[in-house]
Amino acid sequence: MHFNERLRSIRESKNLTFERFAALFGVSTRTQKNYEKGATKPDSDYLLQLHQSGEDILWLLTGKPSQNKLTAEELLLLEKFRTADKRKQQMVLGLLIMDDEKIQQSVVNIGGVGNQAAGGDINNGK
């Protein structure tokens, strides 16, 4: 599969017309059709917009999928982690490396009776 075919498959996977896809990425319909026919190649601004929309540009350019493609949830987690203070980062890392049994013991039972959490009263620490 060539670049133009991979580009077409991206557009078709989104069920978008030439017109709609072209508008989303800032080119004319004619330009989009030329990209997909292989008559012309897109510029870096177009590729950057595709990347920012979540497309795997390495795959688009080479046919080889990126090994580092992150899901939307992973990207959000990474963004929040990077902007958190050190204390929050350490808490998140601690939670992620904690085994499941310890996590179960630490979870607050919001649906419990009164102020009970993890077997104790959350108001007086028992």
C-alpha positions in Angstrom: 0.0 0.0 0.0 1.3 3.4 -1.0 1.1 6.8 0.8 -1.9 7.9 -1.2 -3.8 4.7 -0.5 -3.0 4.9 3.3 -4.3 8.5 3.3 -7.5 7.4 1.5 -8.0 4.6 4.0 -7.7 7.2 6.9 -10.4 9.4 5.3 -12.6 6.4 4.5 -12.2 4.9 8.0 -13.7 8.2 9.3 -16.6 8.0 6.8 -15.8 11.4 5.5 -16.2 12.9 2.0 -13.4 14.5 0.2 -15.0 17.8 0.9 -15.3 17.3 4.6 -11.9 15.8 5.1 -10.3 18.6 3.0 -12.0 21.2 5.1 -10.9 19.6 8.4 -7.3 19.7 7.3 -7.3 23.1 5.6 -7.0 22.2 1.9 -9.3 22.3 -1.1 -11.2 19.3 -2.3 -9.2 19.3 -5.4 -5.9 19.2 -3.4 -7.3 16.3 -1.2 -8.2 14.4 -4.3 -4.7 14.9 -5.8 -3.1 13.7 -2.5 -5.3 10.5 -2.7 -4.5 10.0 -6.4 -0.8 10.3 -5.7 -0.5 13.3 -8.0 0.9 15.6 -5.3 2.2 15.2 -1.7 0.9 17.2 1.3 3.1 19.7 3.1 4.2 19.5 6.7 1.3 21.7 8.0 -1.2 19.2 6.7 0.7 16.2 8.2 1.0 18.1 11.5 -2.8 18.6 11.6 -3.3 14.9 10.9 -0.9 14.0 13.7 -2.7 16.4 16.1 -6.0 14.7 15.2 -4.5 11.4 16.4 -3.4 9.8 13.2 -0.3 7.7 13.1 1.9 9.7 10.8 4.7 7.1 10.8 2.3 4.6 9.4 1.0 7.1 6.9 4.5 7.9 5.6 6.1 4.5 5.8 3.4 1.9 6.2 4.9 0.8 9.5 2.8 1.5 12.6 4.2 3.6 15.3 5.2 1.6 18.4 4.6 4.6 20.6 1.0 5.4 19.7 -0.9 6.3 22.8 -4.6 6.1 23.4 -6.6 9.2 24.3 -6.7 8.0 27.9 -2.9 7.5 28.0 -2.3 11.0 26.5 -4.6 12.5 29.1 -2.9 10.7 32.0 0.6 11.7 30.7 -0.5 15.3 30.3 -2.0 15.4 33.8 1.1 13.6 35.3 3.5 16.1 33.7 1.6 19.1 35.1 1.1 17.7 38.6 3.4 18.6 41.5 5.9 16.1 42.8 3.7 14.9 45.6 0.9 14.0 43.2 3.3 12.3 40.8 4.6 10.2 43.7 1.1 9.3 44.8 0.2 8.2 41.2 3.3 6.1 40.8 2.7 4.5 44.2 -0.8 3.6 43.2 0.4 2.1 39.9 3.0 -0.1 41.4 0.9 -1.2 44.4 -0.4 -4.7 44.1 -4.2 -5.4 43.7 -4.7 -6.6 47.3 -3.3 -3.5 48.8 -5.4 -1.4 46.5 -8.5 -3.2 47.7 -7.6 -2.5 51.3 -7.0 1.2 50.5 -10.2 1.9 48.5 -12.8 4.1 50.3 -16.3 2.5 50.2 -18.4 5.5 49.2 -21.5 3.4 49.1 -21.1 2.2 52.7 -23.1 3.0 55.8 -22.5 6.3 57.5 -18.9 7.4 57.5 -17.4 3.9 57.1 -14.4 3.6 54.8 -12.2 0.5 54.5 -13.6 -0.8 57.8 -13.1 2.3 59.8 -14.8 5.6 60.6 -13.3 8.3 58.3 -14.0 11.1 60.8 -11.9 9.7 63.6 -9.4 7.5 61.8 -10.6 4.2 63.4 
